[in-house]
């Protein structure tokens, strides 16, 4: 038996931008004609690197390009990188959700994947029936699934609804049950994408603990994709960085995180953005511009005012929406979530074009680097998201008007309080 759970050699994935499947019939015929003659895909020669902030000319990109690394049995490997780096594409190939264009993968053991909310669940079946369905897909016998059934249901926390069709579950309930199934049916390799971010904080901690047990105590392999560097550091002993479809060598998780954060720092800060209308013509509503700034357009200072200003366009005169603001620290840990409806108690009716301003009168963040994700939402469904909309620095300020500032290791937020000494 191989010493490696996964052997990934020169794996590449080619995509045609803007289309479903492979594109036109003429392209498919051209590819088939090359394939039957033993020649390479003709579009590989014109495909470009997956660099999101550059304009492509050919319409073909390498979502993955010559990715190679081996994962030993029992290793918890964190896969980190920016949105669009190729992380999820790699996991989908490993999980056989999509095929690779070229390269070779050897999987030594059963693999269970948690890639999207409710992946592998049949919506018309109950939670209990889906547990048996997923176990059968993994190749387990009915008595094996029975022996784990009570444990799975208890871990998921959906005992009350286990005989209800999954289509009636909330996204959080589906995630909890899907993770419980994947982790307890004893696959040799467990693949988990960012999907755990959908769950509540308590379940996230529970899931991380279970993955630690799976890897460290049961000797199984875990591949974990997350933007939360603290979660990667806590779970994984090894890490690999993905960028523009390429993968680094495997480092210790501490080294991988440090290299990734240093690279993010080198990319610089951006306090504003502007998007092209043509990219979102089919959206109900979308954000076109954004800006974050401090008091009087100056630097963002602890204790001073911070403002977020966005412009939007809307194609539906009946649409309502809410602006959501996710605030993250340098490690990618979410530290706060703001929404207009949290403060006002209601959503707004959108104009054809409009502005939304969010002002924090007295910013309570300690000095450091932060990022913000934006989204226009309605009833829990996003019209448009702008991930990593802003990267900014909070500078030191006299939050308490006392001439003193707490140290950097004393939390993330500053809380004003009244004191009495009796």
PyMOL commands that set and color helices and strands:
alter all, ss='L'
color gray80, all
select helices_A, chain A and resi 25-36+42-44+87-94+127-137+142-156+159-161+166-168+171-184+194-198+201-217+229-235+253-266+277-280+295-297+340-344
alter helices_A, ss='H'
color red, helices_A
select strands_A, chain A and resi 4-16+48-49+60-72+76-80+102-107+111-114+189-192+221-225+238-243+246-247+251-252+272-274+285-294+306-314+320-329+334-339+348-349+353-360+368-378+381-394
alter strands_A, ss='S'
color yellow, strands_A
deselect
rebuild
show_as cartoon
